[in-house]
Amino acid sequence: MVRPRLEVADIFRGHGPAWRQANAGHVSLQQLKVMSAIERCRTAELGGHVARCEDCAYTTIAYNSCRNRHCPKCQGAAAKDWLADREADLLPVPYYHVVFTLPAAIADIAYQNKAVLYDLLFKVSAETMLTIAADPKHLGSRIGITSVLHTWGSAMTHHPHVHMIVPGGGISPDGQRWISCRPGFFLPVRVLSRLFRRLFLEKLTATHQAGRLSFFGDHADLAEPPSFAAYLAPLRKTEWVVYAKRPFGGPEAVLAYLSRYTHRVAIANSRLIAFDEQLVTFKWKDYRTEGRDRYKQMTLATDEFIRRFMIHVLPKGLHRIRHYGLFAKGACAANIARARELLAAAKPEAEPTTAAMDPGKPTCPCCGGHMIIIEVFDAGCTPRHRPTAPTNRIRIDTS
């Protein structure tokens, strides 16, 4: 795989020290740890190993990954491992994609109360889906949900929303049959939107009354109950965005989607275009525009680029992938087995798909031979062996 010519790590290494100094006292320990991990990722500071081709002696150095969940370079392998675990849980039914988004006024509160509001977004969106799906007027069944939290828009602004992947049906309340949704239609989004709005505002108000919210700057007055109630009043009348996309083409499409979304970070290295110490230019998608014109470039001051990346560092211990209903941990295996039984579908054999396959030994880029590890070195150490330049040699199989 060709490494992007520009990475978030390059920007952090080049401008991170100055940014940290300028923002001393306003950067959390968690954010400092993320910056440090990204800067050190796949460098000699973390150690690594030297591999050599058994056939042509091509030698390369591979440095260890930081494995931080916010690092753009580490999420590909993490996604593959996660998908391998999830693959056996897929059911042979259409899957739907539902998105719950917080209004801007609530997102402003979430910006200052990330752990509390993100958790509330997860729980209320799941409760909304489970409640409407259980209603006999709609589906009348227990469904399974995989939820993924994203906190950014394409321009890295603060835009908290939850993506849900949901099978198109569920198990009846008595557990005796599988109830499928109508073809091409899962649940009514307007009904979902209004219940989501009511439940979220009720629980947000209770959270405020319990003294679990903090307010600063322009929102400091919201600490007072009358001001908070007045702030929420207009939100009770506006439409909250719940978006349901068309069903996926099949289980393989679900896996492909999950591999792109579950372990995504605020910006991928592939979107970066230029960095010159003062400015960062990157690609972004303007969803308000249709067609090819929606793909644009944006240039930000480096300080602002780093700030936007840092606001998406999640609070320590907050899980950004959660499972509800039939997929909730503890009963998940039994529920999936029962669903397969009701669908008269045998559990798939444990054969990994292409997306989840373990490649085994690395392959030589020169001749296709197997690479073997000839040296392992610790963090901060220099390997004894030196890398060699790749050649255009082609391996010929004479067997």
N, C-alpha and C positions, 0 to 999 in steps of 0.2 A: 504494500500500500504506500502511495506517495504521500509524504507528510506535507501539510500546508506550509507555504513559505512564510506565513505569519501566524503566530499563535497568541492567545491571551497571555500565556506565560512570558512571551517576549515583551509585551506591554507592561506587565507587572514587574519584570526584572529591570526594565529601562526606566520606569517612572514610579514604581511602587514605593521605594524609600522616601522620595520627596512627597508623595501623596500621604503616606502614613505620618510623616512629620507635620505636614500642614493640617492634618485632621486629628492630631493627637488628642485623646480624651473623648473623641466622638466615634471611635471605631471599637466595636466589641471584640472581646477575646476570640470569639468564634470566627469573626471576619478576619482577624489577624492570622488565625490558624489556616484558614482557607487560602489566603494570599501566599503564605509560606509554603503550603503544600503544592500549590500550582507552580510556584517559582522553582521548586526543587524537583518537580516531577520529571522522571526520566533523565536525571542528571547524575553525575558522579557523587553528589551529596547523599543519594539514597542507596548507593552501591549498585551491583548488577552482576552480569556474567558475560563471558566471552564464548562465542560459538564458532565452530569451524566446520566447513563442509567435508564430509567423509570422502568425496570424490575429487574435488578440485582444490581443496585447501583454502577456499575463500573464507576469510575471517571477519567477524563483525562483533561489535560491542553492543550489548543491550542493557540499558539502565532500568532500574526498578521503577514501578509506577507508585504514585502517592496514594492511590485508591480512595481519594477524597470524592464524595458524591457530587461536589460542585465542579470538579475538574473536567474540562472539555475532552481531555485525552484519555481519561480512564473509564468513560461510561460505555464504550463499545463492548468491552469484555464483560463488564457488569451486566449489561443488557442480555448478552448471550447466556450467561449463567442463569439469570432470572427466567429467561424464556424457556430454558431446558426444564426448569422446575414447573413452569406453568403449562407446558404443552400437553401433558397427560390430562389436564383438567378441562380441556376444550370439549364442548359438546357438539354433536353433529346437527346444529340448528343455526339459523341466521343470527348474527350478532349486530347489535345496535350501538351507536355512539351518541351519548347525550352529554351536553356541556352546561354546567351551572356557573354563572358569572355574577360576581358581586357588583352592585351599582357603585359608581365612582365615590359617592358620599360615604358608603360603607367601607370601600377600599381605603379611604383616607384614615378611617379609624383603625383598620387592619394594619396599616403602615406603622402605627405606634403600638400595636398590640398583636404582633404576628402570631405568637404561640396560641393565644386564646382564640383569635378570630379565624385562623386557618383551621384549627381543630373544630370550631363551630361550623365552618363551611363544609367540612367533611361530613360531620354528623347530621346536620340539617338536610343537606342534599340527599344523603342516603335514606334518612327517614322519610323524606318526601317521595322518593321513588318506591320504597317498600310499602308505604301507606297507599298510594294510588294503585300500585300493582295488585295489592291485596283486596282492593275494593271490587266486589262482584260486578259493578257497573262498568268496569274497565277490563281487568284481566282476571281477577279473582284467584291469584296464585302467589306463592312465595318465590321470589326471584333471587338471582345472584348478581352481585355487582363487584367490579374491580374499579376503584377510583384512583386517579392520578392527579396530584396537585401541580399546577403551573402558576407561577406568580408574576409572569412577565408577558408583555406584548412583544411584537416583532422588533420594536425600537428599544427594548429593554426597559420600558417604563413599567411602573407597578400596576399590574392588572391581574389580580388573583381570580382564578377560576379552577373548576374541577372537571376533568374529562372522565367519563364513565364508559366502560365497555360492559354491555349487558346482553345475555342470551335472550333471544326472542321468545320468551315463554317462561314458565315456572312450574313448580309442583303444586298440586291442589292442596287445600288446607288439610284434607284427610290423608294426604300422602299416597293416594291410590292411582293418580293419573297425571300425565304431563299436559298442561294447558298451553297451547301455542297462541301467540298473538296473531292478529290479522296480517296477511301478507303485505309487506311494505309499510306497516304502521305498528308502532309499539304502544306508546301512551300519549295522550293529548298534551301538548306542550303548554297550552294556556292553563290547563288545570294544574299541571306541575308548577308553573310559574307562580300562580297565586297561592298555592299551599306553601311553596318555598318561601315566598315573601312573608306570609303570616307567621310561619314557624320561626324563621330567622329573627324577625323583629321581636317576637315574644321572648325568645331565648337570649337575644342581645340585651333586651331591657332587664331581664332577670340577672344577667351577668353584670350589668352596670349596678343594679341594686345591691349585688353581693360584694361590690367594691373591687372587682377583678380587672377593671380597665384603668389605663393611665392615659392622660392627655397632656400635650405640650404645645407650646407656640400658639398658633392661631386657634387651636382647638382646646385650649386650657379651660375655657368656660364650660365645656361639655361635662366637666366633672360634677357640675350641679344638675340635679334631676330635672328641674324645669327647662333648662337650656338643652339638655339631652333629649327630652321629650319633644321640644319644638324642632330640634334638628331632624328627628326621625319622622315627624308628622308628614312632610311631603312625600316621603318614601313609601307611605302606605297607599298612595294613590297612583304611583307610577308603575309601569310594567317592568318586571325584572326579567332579565334575559335568560331563558332556558332554550337551548337549541338542540334539536334532534336531527342527526344526519341520516341519510339513507343507509340501509343495512349493508354490511360488508359482503364481499363475494363468497366467502367461505372461511373455514378455520385458518387456512394459510394466509388469507388477507388480514385476519385478526392478528396473527403473529407478526406479520410485517408491520402493521400499524403499531403494535405494542413496542416493537423493537425501536421504533422512531420516537415514541412518546414517553415511555416509562422512565428512561434515564436521561432525558434531555436536560440541558442546562440553559442558562439565560441566553447564551450565544455560542454557536459552534465556531470552531477555528476556521472552517471552510467559508464562513461569511465575511471574514476580515479581508480588507483590500489593501489598506496602507496605514502606516504609523510613522510619524516623524518627530517624536518626543512631545510635540505640542498638540497634535491632532490625530484622531483615529477615524478612518473611513471604513464603513461596513455596508453590506447589503441588507435590506429589510423589505418587508412586504406590507404594503398599505391596503388593508382589507376593505377600506371604504371605496377603493377604485376597482373597476372590473378590467379583465383582460391583461395584456402584457404590461400596461402602464402601471399596474400595481407593484411591479418589481422596481425598486428604487435604491439609491445610495444615500447614506446619511453620514455627515462628518460632525464629530463632537470633539470638544476640547478633551484632552486625555484625562484630566481630573474628573470631568463629568462622565466619561466612559467608565472609569473605574468605579465611580460612585454608583452608577446604574447597575453595574455588575454586582457590587457588594450588597445592594438592597435586596437581592434575591438569595442571599445566604440564609438558609433556614435555621430556626432556633434549634439548639442542641436537643437531640432526642425526639424531634418531631418526624414522624414517618410520612413520607410523601406518596407512598403507595399503600392503599388499604383495601380490605375486602369485607363485604357486608352480605347479609342475607344467607343464601345457600353457600356462599363462598367464605363465610366467616370462619376463622381458624377454630379448630376444635371439632366442628361438625362437618367441615368442608369435604373430607374424603368420603364420609358416609352419604352426604347429600348428593355428591356427584355420582357415586355408585348407584344410588337410588334413581337418579335422573336417567342414567344410561339404561337401567333396567326398564324404566317406564318407556323410554324411547326405543327399547329393543335394540340397543346398540352395544356391541361388545367394546370393552375398554381397548384402546389401541395398543399395539405392541410397542415396547420401549425402544423404538428405533428413532434416533435423532433426525430432525429435519436438517436441511442445509443451513438454516439460520442458527440452529443450536448445536451444530456438530463441533466436536473437539478435533482440531486439525492434527493432533498428535505431534510428531516431530516437525519442527519448522523446516521449510523447504528453501534450498539455496536459490538466490535470485539469478545466479550465473548459469548453473547447469541442471537445476531441479533435484539435486541430490539431497540427502538428509544432513541437517546441521546437528552437531553434537556439542555439548557444553564442555569446554576444556579448562575453564577457570571461573571461579566465583570470587568476587571481591566485595569487601565490606564498604559501608557508607564512608565517603570521604577518602577512600583509597584509590590509587591509580593502578589499573590492571597491568600485568607484566607483558601480556601479548598486545600487539598492535593490530588494528584493522587493516584489511587490504581492499583495494579498489575493485569494484565489480567489473567483470569482463563480459564480452558478448559470446562467450563460449556456449555452445549448444550441446546438451547431453544427447548421445545416440544410444538407444537401447539395442544391444546386440544379442540379447538373450533369445 
